[in-house]
Structure formats: C-alpha cells, structure tokens
C-alpha cells in the first residue's frame, strides 16, 4: 500500500496530474460560455413560481386561519441531525438568517444545510488531517504534539469554512448588486415619471435589469411579490434593504417609505438617490484604483525588475565579454 502511495505521490505523477487538470480547466473555460444555459431565464422562472407560492400561502392562511408552509423541505437526515443535537441553539446566531438571505440562500432548507455543514465539516477535516499525518506519515519527523495540533487546526478551519464561504458569497453578490443599482434607479425613475405605480416600476425594472445583474433582478422581483400581498408596504421595503445589506439600497428604501408616508414625489427622491448611488460607485472605483500601486509593488519587484535589468544590462555584459 505504501509503495502505491509513494508511486502516486511522487513528483512526476503529481506534475502530470496537475498539468492535466490545468489543461481540462482551460478547455472548460473556453467551452462553458457555449454550453451554459440561460441562467437569467431560469432564475426569473423560479422567482415567478416563488411569487405564486407566496400568494397561495397567504390565501391559505387567511382562509384557514393558519400558516401553510410551501417552501421546499430540507433533507430528512440533515433535519434529524440538527433537531436531535439542537444545533439551532448551539450554532445559530441572531443574524444567521439575514446573512444567508444576503447570500441568496432563503428558506428553511439552506439554514438546516448550513447548520449541518458546520457540524460535519470540522469532523471531515479532522479525519482527513489524521489520515494525512498519521497514515501517510508526512510529518513523521515531528513530535506527537505537533501532529495533534495540525489535526485540531484542520478541524478549526473546517468549523469556520462555511462562514468564509457565506462571507465571500455575500461580498460577490453585493458587488454585483451595487454595480447595477444606479442604473436600476434610473430605469425606475423613468417608469415612475411616465405614470407607473411603484409596483409596476419594480416589476418592469426587474425584467430589464436582469441582463446586467441577476441578483438585483431577483431582489426586485421578490420585493414586487411582497408589495402585492403584505399589508404593511414598509415591511417590503425594509426586507429589501435587509436582504441586500447595502447602505445605498437601505437609503433608497428609507426614501421610498418617507415618500409614501408624507406624500413627497417619488421622482425627486429616486433622482437624488440615483445620483448618490452613482457617486458611491465612483468613490468605490477610485478607492480600488488608489490601492492598486501598493498591490503592484511586490509583483513589479519579483517579475518585472529582473527582466528589465536583463534587457538593459544584457547587451553591455555581452560587449564586455566579447572585449575580454
């Protein structure tokens, strides 16, 4: 067995394996745009079904006097583990659902899967580290304490890996929404000034902005659905700000709430908020541009300067060698 592992883990085999993986990844990178499906169409179809489910749920609640759950149920074994070990009390914090919603994961099923993964991933990482350290013997020259610390460190990394994944997903989604939000406000301003209601404006903008940001189109569609069945329209606007987690979106929702409460023109509020969000987007771009020179310092020293010295000093060195 150890001979087989040594044969598999030698330098030539690993180099050939990673070269094959790189070649396959390159082929998939060029091929995926041609074979990928219509993500926008599928997401809009899903949101249309979700809106219909929301309406049916509220109608059933009003008719029977009880709430009917129409969302997809979580996996049975995951739910059993979460309920038996009481992981909701141990691992679920006050803002867990809000973070999952900001990442685009809504409902009971993603929450149960998240809690289950936070329990299972540390165990999996710990067992993998034990196999790597003790069975493969990669740290045989180190004492037992170091080996145990490596295994415990792997378990610790597995415990926080789901949070890191959710944070990265939230960051990407917020960046996607922030880029398209000023344009969405401009479209909404045009719709409102043309005589549309705010619900019709949200619906129209969600259809048009999908080509630029699927996440923003999804949030606007959900807001349209909530405006159609929630008794308090303020709650629908607040839910939009909570799901996105962006200060610019929360500012717009606050302006919409105040416009409906005090009767101020929606067009004026949307025009001001669109300009503010555009300024925020430009300020973010300027901040990233200002931070680019320090980030390029190490690559410049490592890769560009040696080549530049070779190009500049190479001919002089060749002439000196010929003269000698």
C-alpha positions as CSV (number, residue, x, y, z in Angstrom):
1,X,0.0,0.0,0.0
2,X,2.8,2.4,0.9
3,X,4.5,1.6,-2.4
4,X,1.4,2.5,-4.3
5,X,1.0,5.8,-2.3
6,X,4.7,6.6,-3.0
7,X,4.2,6.0,-6.7
8,X,1.1,8.2,-6.7
9,X,2.5,11.0,-4.7
10,X,5.9,11.3,-6.4
11,X,6.9,14.5,-8.2
12,X,6.4,13.3,-11.8
13,X,2.9,11.8,-11.1
14,X,1.7,15.0,-9.4
15,X,3.2,17.2,-12.1
16,X,1.4,15.2,-14.8
17,X,-1.9,15.2,-12.8
18,X,-1.8,19.0,-12.2
19,X,-0.9,19.6,-15.9
20,X,-3.9,17.5,-16.9
21,X,-6.1,19.4,-14.5
22,X,-4.8,22.7,-15.9
23,X,-5.5,21.6,-19.5
24,X,-9.0,20.4,-18.7
25,X,-9.7,23.7,-16.8
26,X,-8.5,25.7,-19.8
27,X,-10.8,23.8,-22.2
28,X,-13.7,24.2,-19.8
29,X,-13.1,27.9,-19.5
30,X,-13.4,28.4,-23.2
31,X,-16.3,25.9,-23.6
32,X,-18.5,26.9,-20.7
33,X,-19.9,30.1,-22.4
34,X,-21.1,28.0,-25.3
35,X,-22.7,25.2,-23.3
36,X,-24.1,27.2,-20.3
37,X,-27.8,27.6,-20.1
38,X,-30.0,30.7,-19.8
39,X,-29.4,31.5,-16.1
40,X,-31.5,34.6,-16.2
41,X,-34.5,32.8,-17.7
42,X,-34.2,30.0,-15.1
43,X,-33.9,32.5,-12.2
44,X,-36.9,34.5,-13.4
45,X,-39.0,31.4,-13.8
46,X,-38.0,30.3,-10.3
47,X,-38.9,33.7,-8.9
48,X,-42.3,33.7,-10.7
49,X,-43.1,30.3,-9.1
50,X,-41.9,31.7,-5.7
51,X,-44.2,34.7,-6.0
52,X,-47.1,32.4,-6.8
53,X,-46.3,30.3,-3.8
54,X,-46.2,33.4,-1.6
55,X,-49.7,34.4,-2.7
56,X,-51.0,30.8,-2.3
57,X,-49.6,30.7,1.2
58,X,-51.1,33.9,2.3
59,X,-54.5,33.0,0.8
60,X,-54.4,29.6,2.6
61,X,-53.5,31.3,5.9
62,X,-56.3,33.8,5.5
63,X,-58.8,31.1,4.5
64,X,-57.9,28.5,7.2
65,X,-56.6,30.8,9.9
66,X,-53.2,29.1,9.9
67,X,-49.9,29.3,8.1
68,X,-49.2,26.8,5.4
69,X,-45.5,26.1,4.5
70,X,-45.0,25.7,0.8
71,X,-41.2,26.0,0.6
72,X,-39.0,23.1,-0.2
73,X,-38.4,20.9,2.9
74,X,-34.8,20.3,3.9
75,X,-33.1,16.9,3.7
76,X,-34.6,14.5,6.1
77,X,-31.3,13.2,7.6
78,X,-29.9,16.8,7.9
79,X,-33.0,17.9,9.7
80,X,-32.9,14.9,12.1
81,X,-29.3,15.7,13.0
82,X,-30.0,19.4,13.5
83,X,-33.1,18.7,15.6
84,X,-31.6,15.9,17.7
85,X,-28.4,17.7,18.5
86,X,-30.2,21.0,19.0
87,X,-27.8,22.8,16.6
88,X,-30.1,25.8,16.3
89,X,-29.4,26.8,19.8
90,X,-25.7,26.0,19.6
91,X,-24.7,27.3,16.2
92,X,-27.5,29.7,15.0
93,X,-26.9,33.3,15.9
94,X,-29.3,36.2,15.6
95,X,-28.1,37.3,12.2
96,X,-27.6,33.8,10.6
97,X,-30.8,34.0,8.6
98,X,-30.0,37.6,7.5
99,X,-26.6,36.5,6.3
100,X,-28.0,33.6,4.4
101,X,-30.6,35.8,2.8
102,X,-27.8,38.3,1.8
103,X,-26.0,35.4,0.2
104,X,-29.1,34.5,-1.8
105,X,-30.0,31.4,0.3
106,X,-33.6,31.7,1.6
107,X,-35.9,29.4,3.4
108,X,-35.6,26.6,5.9
109,X,-33.6,24.2,3.7
110,X,-30.4,26.4,3.4
111,X,-30.5,27.1,7.1
112,X,-30.6,23.4,8.0
113,X,-27.9,22.6,5.4
114,X,-25.7,25.4,6.8
115,X,-26.0,24.1,10.4
116,X,-25.4,20.5,9.3
117,X,-22.3,21.5,7.3
118,X,-20.9,23.5,10.3
119,X,-21.1,20.3,12.3
120,X,-19.9,17.8,9.6
121,X,-17.1,19.8,8.0
122,X,-14.8,20.0,11.1
123,X,-15.2,16.2,11.6
124,X,-14.3,15.6,7.9
125,X,-11.3,18.0,8.0
126,X,-10.1,16.4,11.3
127,X,-10.3,12.9,9.8
128,X,-8.6,14.0,6.6
129,X,-5.8,15.6,8.6
130,X,-5.4,12.5,10.8
131,X,-5.2,10.3,7.6
132,X,-2.6,12.7,6.1
133,X,-0.5,13.0,9.2
134,X,-0.6,9.5,10.7
135,X,-1.4,7.1,7.8
136,X,0.6,8.8,5.1
137,X,3.3,9.7,7.6
138,X,4.1,13.1,6.1
139,X,5.1,14.6,9.5
140,X,6.8,11.5,10.9
141,X,9.8,13.5,12.0
142,X,7.7,15.9,14.1
143,X,6.5,15.0,17.7
144,X,3.1,13.8,18.5
145,X,2.0,17.3,19.9
146,X,2.7,18.9,16.5
147,X,0.6,16.2,14.7
148,X,-2.3,16.7,17.1
149,X,-2.1,20.5,16.7
150,X,-2.2,20.0,12.9
151,X,-5.3,17.8,13.2
152,X,-7.0,20.3,15.6
153,X,-6.1,23.2,13.3
154,X,-7.8,21.4,10.4
155,X,-10.9,20.9,12.5
156,X,-10.9,24.6,13.5
157,X,-10.5,25.6,9.8
158,X,-13.4,23.3,8.9
159,X,-15.6,24.9,11.6
160,X,-15.1,28.4,10.1
161,X,-15.0,27.4,6.4
162,X,-18.8,27.7,6.0
163,X,-18.7,31.2,7.4
164,X,-15.9,32.1,5.0
165,X,-17.9,30.7,2.1
166,X,-21.0,32.7,3.1
167,X,-19.0,35.9,3.5
168,X,-17.4,35.5,0.1
169,X,-20.8,34.8,-1.5
170,X,-22.3,37.9,0.2
171,X,-19.4,40.1,-1.0
172,X,-19.7,38.9,-4.6
173,X,-23.5,39.3,-4.5
174,X,-23.3,42.8,-3.0
175,X,-20.7,43.9,-5.6
176,X,-22.9,42.6,-8.4
177,X,-26.0,44.5,-7.0
178,X,-24.0,47.7,-6.3
179,X,-22.7,47.9,-9.8
180,X,-26.2,47.7,-11.4
181,X,-28.3,49.5,-8.7
182,X,-27.8,53.1,-10.0
183,X,-28.9,52.0,-13.5
184,X,-31.9,50.3,-11.9
185,X,-32.8,53.5,-10.1
186,X,-32.6,55.4,-13.4
187,X,-35.0,52.9,-15.0
188,X,-37.3,53.1,-12.0
189,X,-37.3,56.9,-12.2
190,X,-38.3,56.8,-15.9
191,X,-41.1,54.3,-15.1
192,X,-42.4,56.4,-12.2
193,X,-42.3,59.7,-14.1
194,X,-44.1,58.0,-17.0
195,X,-47.1,57.3,-14.7
196,X,-46.4,53.8,-13.5
197,X,-47.1,52.8,-9.9
198,X,-44.2,51.7,-7.8
199,X,-45.2,48.0,-8.0
200,X,-45.3,48.2,-11.8
201,X,-42.0,50.1,-11.8
202,X,-40.3,47.4,-9.7
203,X,-41.7,44.7,-12.0
204,X,-40.6,46.4,-15.1
205,X,-37.1,47.2,-13.8
206,X,-36.6,43.6,-12.6
207,X,-37.3,42.4,-16.1
208,X,-34.9,44.9,-17.7
209,X,-32.0,44.8,-15.3
210,X,-31.7,41.0,-15.3
211,X,-29.2,41.1,-18.2
212,X,-26.9,43.2,-16.0
213,X,-27.4,41.8,-12.6
214,X,-29.5,38.6,-11.9
215,X,-29.2,39.1,-8.2
216,X,-30.7,42.6,-8.3
217,X,-33.5,41.4,-10.6
218,X,-34.2,38.6,-8.1
219,X,-34.4,41.0,-5.2
220,X,-36.7,43.5,-7.1
221,X,-39.0,40.6,-8.1
222,X,-39.2,39.4,-4.5
223,X,-40.0,43.0,-3.4
224,X,-42.7,43.2,-6.0
225,X,-44.2,40.0,-4.7
226,X,-44.1,41.3,-1.1
227,X,-45.7,44.6,-2.1
228,X,-48.6,42.6,-3.6
229,X,-49.5,40.7,-0.5
230,X,-48.0,42.3,2.6
231,X,-50.4,44.5,4.5
232,X,-47.6,46.9,5.5
233,X,-45.7,48.2,2.5
234,X,-43.0,49.5,4.7
235,X,-42.1,45.9,5.6
236,X,-41.5,45.0,2.0
237,X,-39.1,47.9,1.6
238,X,-37.2,47.1,4.8
239,X,-36.9,43.5,3.7
240,X,-35.2,44.6,0.5
241,X,-32.7,46.6,2.5
242,X,-32.1,43.7,4.9
243,X,-31.6,41.1,2.1
244,X,-29.1,43.2,0.2
245,X,-27.2,44.6,3.2
246,X,-26.1,47.7,1.2
247,X,-26.2,51.2,2.6
248,X,-27.3,52.6,-0.8
249,X,-30.2,50.2,-1.0
250,X,-31.3,50.9,2.5
251,X,-31.2,54.7,1.8
252,X,-33.4,54.2,-1.2
253,X,-35.9,52.1,0.8
254,X,-36.0,54.7,3.5
255,X,-36.6,57.4,0.9
256,X,-39.5,55.4,-0.6
257,X,-41.0,54.8,2.9
258,X,-40.8,58.6,3.6
259,X,-42.2,59.5,0.2
260,X,-45.3,57.2,0.7
261,X,-45.8,58.4,4.3
262,X,-45.5,62.2,3.7
263,X,-46.7,62.3,0.1
264,X,-43.5,63.7,-1.4
265,X,-42.9,63.0,-5.1
266,X,-41.2,59.7,-5.8
267,X,-39.4,61.0,-8.9
268,X,-37.5,63.6,-6.8
269,X,-36.4,61.0,-4.2
270,X,-35.4,58.5,-6.9
271,X,-33.4,61.1,-8.8
272,X,-31.4,62.2,-5.7
273,X,-30.8,58.6,-4.6
274,X,-29.7,57.5,-8.1
275,X,-27.1,60.3,-8.1
276,X,-25.9,59.4,-4.6
277,X,-25.5,55.7,-5.6
278,X,-23.6,56.6,-8.7
279,X,-21.3,58.8,-6.6
280,X,-20.8,55.9,-4.2
281,X,-20.0,53.6,-7.1
282,X,-17.4,56.0,-8.4
283,X,-15.9,56.5,-5.0
284,X,-15.5,52.8,-4.6
285,X,-13.8,52.6,-8.0
286,X,-11.5,55.4,-7.0
287,X,-10.6,53.7,-3.8
288,X,-9.7,50.5,-5.6
289,X,-7.6,52.4,-8.1
290,X,-5.8,54.2,-5.3
291,X,-5.0,50.9,-3.6
292,X,-3.6,49.4,-6.9
293,X,0.0,50.8,-6.7
294,X,0.9,49.2,-3.3
295,X,-0.5,45.9,-4.5
296,X,1.7,46.0,-7.7
297,X,4.9,46.7,-5.7
298,X,5.7,43.1,-5.0
299,X,4.9,41.7,-8.5
300,X,6.9,44.5,-10.0
301,X,9.9,43.7,-7.8
302,X,9.6,40.0,-8.3
303,X,8.8,39.7,-12.0
304,X,9.3,43.0,-13.9
305,X,12.5,44.4,-12.5
306,X,14.7,41.3,-13.1
307,X,13.6,41.2,-16.7
308,X,14.2,44.9,-17.1
309,X,17.7,44.6,-15.7
310,X,18.4,41.7,-18.1
311,X,17.2,43.8,-21.0
312,X,19.2,46.9,-20.0
313,X,22.4,45.3,-18.8
314,X,22.4,42.3,-21.1
315,X,23.9,44.0,-24.2
316,X,26.5,45.8,-22.1
317,X,27.5,42.5,-20.5
318,X,27.8,40.8,-23.9
319,X,30.1,43.5,-25.2
320,X,32.3,43.3,-22.1
321,X,32.6,39.5,-22.5
322,X,33.5,39.9,-26.2
323,X,36.1,42.5,-25.4
324,X,37.8,40.2,-22.9
